[in-house]
Amino acid sequence: MEDIEDLLIGTQTGTPPGFRLPLPAAVATKTNSGRRNQNQIQNQRPQLSTATPSIPGTQTIYIKTFGCSHNQSDSEYMAGQLSAFGYSFSDNPDQADLWLINTCTVKSPSQSAMDTIIAKGKSSNKPLVVAGCVPQGSRGLKELEGISIVGVQQIDRVVEVVEETLKGHEVRLLTRKTLPALDLPKVRKNKFVEILPINVGCLGACTYCKTKHARGHLGSYTIDSLVGRVKSVIAEGVREIWLSSEDTGAYGRDIGVNLPTLLNALVAELPPDASTMLRIGMTNPPFILEHLKEIAETLRHPCVYSFLHVPVQSGSDAVLTAMNREYTVGEFRTVVDTLMELVPGMQIATDIICGFPGETDEDFEQTVNLVKEYKFSQVHISQFYPRPGTPAARMKKVPSNVVKRRSRELTNVFEAFTPYTGMEGKVERIWITDIASDGVHLVGHTKGYIQVLVIAPDHMLGTSAMVKITSVGRWSVFGEVIEMLNLNQVRANKASSKEIPNQDTPTLCCSPANAGSSLQEPESCACGNDSCCAESTLAKSDNTRSDAVPQNQNGRNFLGWVLRKQKHLLHKRFDSSELGSVKKEHGSSRKWDFVDKALLGGISFSIFTIIAVVVVAISFRIWSQ
């Protein structure tokens, strides 16, 4: 094993072998997956015909991300730096020259998935680099032997680690006392969403949590650095800024400031037309109790989503004490009740751990009653997983069959809620930032961060609109656009799509050009980490659409093609009504196209077939009699 610092010895320049500067106008290369979405990356520099290990920057990287939004942000930063040095990315691990795995240590399944992908990489003789919380918190893992490692505070050196790993060296960087800079190159998974880490680590000592071993004690970024980052990402066209942290509420306590001070400074930089929205990340109850009124005032601001993720973990004070959560159920109620009272349309998400050691039936019943009382629209339910090295791992466990039963029971209670009933007919403003997995709808969110699915042209991505809610589902609602806002942005998006057909232009931050990424979707977890802010949504991008009849395409059918075709016709309606409200067509006549004729023909044929079958059946019965 060689450390990068050791590799400097013997060089006359004091730089690692092969050291080089980023390409002057470097952007990432287009992903090899072939998907058309805003996450693709365009290569606007000359390409070498082949990739060889002796020429750094010509190789392809496969990035796999587990865990929270903080991990996702770290992956985006690492991809940005690798892209700036010429590396390309692939969604297909078999096509990649090196695998970069960003890990999560919160739950056993995440680490098991890491073990599986590492074993597969080793069997395929792929060079591996492992980042994230697992190697940082469990340095002696047998599975990590012979593998290069990037610590959670060393992500700004990922290029060095990758290049040395491709040369056959094992590199491990885990120790550092300063935070990575916020202005590093960054390839966003969604070009309209900036995940902004405001601090790392926390002040807690939960008995079940392994993340503290990895992320460490609280370390906050300065307000000036965060304000500067917000200014730059708004200028780059970002429409949502997610504040990410292991505990947002603890921000600044290590540097003499607090969360309300930061929020006031950030909100002051947001555009007055609310074209860019701020989402506050997960916060544990203890650190916002003293700032509830200030937090509520921020959540009422037109540019801030009225949404907050506050983990409770259990409805029993006895269990919370065993978890060392440092608050009571009563204090959690105070947080929720105050915010619900002071913030119109406030939405609260929470987390529950089922089967924590020592949890009795009475403890669990208190948790169920708490969830029934508040009917949270989002509850992230997790079974207890003992993490090695934590105090809870040494506690007497609840039988696994009991843990599973409680998890199923609570899930059934939660899924029986209908939180969006009554929204039908309401008019809401939404901010549209993604494409739904069905390839038909765009995904927007109300000010309360309720997911709204609408049929609209792609150039409305990154814009805002007024919609009328037409129907509600369990996890989201459906709407009809009645007025487009941010018309200048709509026109810019349309002009951009005309200049570059069939592709969008994701951002490679802090770079002279634009790029995108194919980073993997972060897992949801129920740890109390910011990851759980991510809704269970339909918004995972499946951005391959076609107006041609599909021929043996995976997961596609005639109905999907018809819906996409009808959406294409809807695009034309939006284009013709851009200067005002979107007007419905009442009794308007237009030519019937192929889809309409095909549908009418199919319906007519079906009716004729049914009539014929009925006539034959009646005739046969008469004949038999």
ZIUR-V510334 format. One record per backbone hydrogen bond with DSSP energy under -1.0 kcal/mol. CO is the residue of the C=O (numbers start at 0). NH is the residue of the N-H. E is the energy in kcal/mol with one decimal. If there is no record, write none. Layout:
CO,NH,E / CO,NH,E
This chain:
2,6,-1.5 / 5,8,-1.1 / 7,10,-1.8 / 15,18,-2.0 / 22,25,-1.9 / 36,39,-1.7 / 51,54,-2.0 / 54,57,-1.3 / 58,87,-1.9 / 59,96,-2.6 / 59,97,-1.3 / 60,89,-1.9 / 61,99,-3.2 / 63,101,-3.1 / 67,71,-1.9 / 68,72,-2.5 / 69,73,-2.2 / 70,74,-2.5 / 71,75,-2.2 / 72,76,-2.3 / 73,77,-2.5 / 74,78,-2.8 / 75,79,-2.1 / 75,186,-2.4 / 76,80,-2.0 / 77,81,-2.3 / 78,82,-2.7 / 79,83,-2.0 / 80,84,-1.0 / 81,86,-2.2 / 82,85,-1.9 / 83,22,-1.9 / 87,60,-3.0 / 91,94,-1.2 / 97,61,-2.5 / 98,128,-2.4 / 99,63,-2.4 / 100,130,-3.3 / 101,65,-2.7 / 102,132,-1.6 / 106,110,-1.5 / 107,111,-2.7 / 108,112,-2.3 / 109,113,-1.8 / 110,114,-2.5 / 111,115,-2.1 / 112,116,-2.3 / 113,117,-2.5 / 114,118,-2.4 / 115,119,-2.2 / 116,120,-2.2 / 117,121,-2.7 / 118,122,-2.3 / 119,123,-1.5 / 120,125,-2.8 / 121,124,-1.4 / 126,98,-2.4 / 127,147,-1.3 / 128,100,-2.7 / 129,149,-2.2 / 130,102,-2.4 / 131,135,-1.1 / 132,136,-2.5 / 133,137,-2.2 / 137,140,-1.4 / 140,143,-1.1 / 141,144,-1.7 / 143,146,-1.7 / 147,129,-2.7 / 148,172,-1.9 / 150,153,-1.8 / 153,156,-2.2 / 154,157,-1.3 / 156,160,-1.9 / 157,161,-2.7 / 158,162,-2.5 / 159,163,-2.3 / 160,164,-2.2 / 161,165,-2.4 / 163,168,-2.4 / 164,167,-1.6 / 169,1,-2.4 / 170,148,-3.0 / 172,150,-2.7 / 185,508,-2.8 / 189,192,-2.0 / 191,238,-2.3 / 191,239,-2.2 / 193,241,-3.0 / 195,243,-2.7 / 197,220,-2.4 / 199,218,-2.5 / 206,391,-2.6 / 210,214,-3.3 / 211,215,-1.5 / 215,201,-1.5 / 218,199,-2.5 / 221,225,-1.8 / 222,226,-2.8 / 223,227,-2.4 / 224,228,-1.8 / 225,229,-2.3 / 226,230,-2.4 / 227,231,-1.9 / 228,232,-2.4 / 229,233,-2.0 / 230,234,-1.7 / 231,235,-1.1 / 232,237,-2.3 / 233,236,-1.5 / 238,276,-2.7 / 239,193,-2.9 / 240,278,-3.1 / 241,195,-3.2 / 243,197,-2.3 / 246,249,-1.3 / 247,250,-2.0 / 249,252,-1.7 / 251,254,-1.4 / 251,256,-2.3 / 257,261,-1.7 / 258,262,-2.9 / 259,263,-2.4 / 260,264,-1.7 / 261,265,-2.4 / 262,266,-2.9 / 263,267,-1.4 / 265,268,-1.5 / 266,269,-1.3 / 270,273,-1.8 / 276,240,-2.5 / 277,304,-2.5 / 278,242,-2.9 / 281,247,-3.0 / 284,287,-1.4 / 284,288,-1.1 / 287,290,-1.3 / 290,294,-2.8 / 291,295,-2.7 / 292,296,-2.0 / 293,297,-1.8 / 294,298,-2.5 / 295,299,-1.4 / 297,300,-1.4 / 300,303,-2.0 / 302,277,-2.3 / 304,306,-2.0 / 305,346,-1.9 / 307,348,-2.2 / 308,282,-2.3 / 311,313,-1.5 / 312,352,-2.3 / 315,319,-2.3 / 316,320,-2.2 / 317,321,-1.8 / 318,322,-2.1 / 319,324,-2.2 / 322,206,-2.0 / 327,331,-1.9 / 328,332,-2.5 / 329,333,-1.9 / 330,334,-2.0 / 331,335,-2.4 / 332,336,-3.3 / 333,337,-2.2 / 334,338,-2.1 / 335,339,-2.6 / 336,340,-1.8 / 337,341,-2.3 / 338,342,-2.1 / 342,345,-1.6 / 346,307,-1.9 / 348,309,-2.7 / 349,379,-2.5 / 350,312,-2.9 / 351,381,-2.3 / 353,383,-2.1 / 355,358,-2.6 / 359,363,-2.5 / 360,364,-2.3 / 361,365,-1.8 / 362,366,-1.5 / 363,367,-2.4 / 364,368,-2.5 / 365,369,-1.9 / 366,370,-2.1 / 367,371,-2.5 / 368,372,-2.3 / 369,373,-1.9 / 370,374,-2.3 / 377,349,-1.8 / 379,351,-2.3 / 381,353,-3.2 / 386,389,-1.8 / 389,392,-1.0 / 390,393,-1.5 / 391,394,-1.2 / 398,402,-2.1 / 399,403,-2.5 / 400,404,-1.8 / 401,405,-2.5 / 402,406,-2.3 / 403,407,-2.4 / 404,408,-2.5 / 405,409,-2.6 / 406,410,-2.2 / 407,411,-2.5 / 408,412,-2.1 / 409,413,-2.6 / 410,414,-2.8 / 413,416,-1.6 / 417,420,-1.4 / 419,422,-1.8 / 422,425,-2.2 / 425,468,-2.9 / 427,466,-3.1 / 429,464,-2.1 / 430,444,-1.3 / 431,461,-2.7 / 433,442,-3.0 / 435,438,-1.8 / 440,435,-2.5 / 441,453,-2.2 / 442,432,-2.1 / 442,433,-1.3 / 443,451,-3.2 / 444,430,-1.8 / 445,448,-2.0 / 446,305,-3.3 / 449,445,-1.9 / 450,476,-2.5 / 451,443,-2.9 / 452,478,-2.3 / 453,441,-3.4 / 456,459,-1.9 / 457,460,-2.2 / 459,462,-1.7 / 462,431,-2.7 / 463,484,-2.5 / 464,429,-2.9 / 465,481,-2.8 / 465,482,-1.7 / 466,427,-2.6 / 467,479,-2.2 / 468,424,-3.4 / 470,477,-3.0 / 475,472,-2.6 / 476,452,-2.7 / 477,469,-2.3 / 477,470,-1.4 / 479,467,-2.6 / 481,581,-1.6 / 482,465,-3.1 / 485,489,-1.8 / 486,490,-2.6 / 487,491,-2.2 / 488,492,-2.6 / 489,493,-2.4 / 490,494,-2.6 / 491,495,-2.4 / 492,496,-2.4 / 493,497,-1.6 / 494,498,-1.9 / 495,499,-2.1 / 499,502,-1.0 / 506,187,-1.2 / 507,510,-1.1 / 528,531,-1.8 / 529,532,-2.0 / 530,533,-1.7 / 534,536,-1.1 / 537,436,-3.5 / 552,555,-1.7 / 556,560,-1.9 / 557,561,-2.5 / 558,562,-2.5 / 559,563,-2.2 / 560,564,-2.5 / 561,565,-2.7 / 562,566,-2.1 / 563,567,-2.0 / 564,568,-1.7 / 565,569,-1.9 / 566,570,-2.0 / 567,571,-1.1 / 568,572,-1.2 / 569,573,-2.2 / 570,574,-2.5 / 571,575,-1.5 / 573,576,-1.3 / 576,579,-1.0 / 592,596,-2.3 / 593,597,-2.8 / 594,598,-2.8 / 595,599,-2.7 / 596,600,-2.8 / 597,601,-2.5 / 598,602,-2.6 / 599,603,-2.8 / 600,604,-2.6 / 601,605,-2.2 / 602,606,-2.5 / 603,607,-2.6 / 604,608,-2.5 / 605,609,-2.3 / 606,610,-2.5 / 607,611,-2.5 / 608,612,-2.4 / 609,613,-2.4 / 610,614,-2.7 / 611,615,-2.5 / 612,616,-2.5 / 613,617,-2.5 / 614,618,-2.6 / 615,619,-2.6 / 616,620,-2.0 / 617,621,-2.5 / 618,622,-2.7 / 619,623,-2.4 / 620,624,-1.7
